[in-house]
Amino acid sequence: MQYGFVIPWADAREVGELAAVAEEYGWDGVFVWEPVWGVDAWVSLALAAVRTGRIRLGTMLTPPSRRKPWELASQTATVDRLSGGRLTLSVGLGAPESGFISFGEESDKRTRAELMDECLDIVAGLWGGQPFEYHGKHYDVSPTHFPTIGHVAQDPRPPVWCVGAIGYEKSMARALRWDGLIPQVIDENGARQANLEELQSIAGDLPDGYDVIVEGAQAEHSPAAWADAGATWWIESQWDAVGQAEPALATVDRLRDGPPSA
């Protein structure tokens, strides 16, 4: 089990400072969320990259349906090079109530899934170098030889973690195309993280070396129990801090306590 931390509420400079604290106190990764409007996730991760030298850096998570694939490819490749190959890209459909409708973003679930699939295909293709072309339902990329620094540091590419809804064939197939599963269940109340029993029900069907990522607060859950159920990453989350005046103080205290295994 590896241990990451989602920084719930901080400006870019603070993200860099908190990432340095996380590395000093033994965490394996620091993650930020990517809002429709707000603090830019990739500027924040770039600052975290220059303040650290070991921990993984990534989003939790990026909704590719509202991103231009070539811009996302540029940002992720830049952070991967800047960090010396420590980027992880986490993706999902995103929550429409988080600003999609307010800013005119696509909110239809089927269309967002199509856009996500095509966006990831293009991002991975551009990571692989030029010339590159792609012809899909939503995007059309012609071969280009325009000079660019586009390579990534990781070989063959940065890992991609993808939300997968247990019991939904297309959703799980999408996640299994990539490098890690963020397991969800859709019930009468909407989407939620899979519980221990639900994760155990599919653990035997996952490939060897495949990551399984779960979130929670140490005070409420047992990371060790999740590890026994098949999880490989525990991501400490303090979502109740979003919107607070000075949540960075509580975040520093929790980071200095170290990951649950420490």
Disulfide bonds with the S-S distance in Angstrom:
none
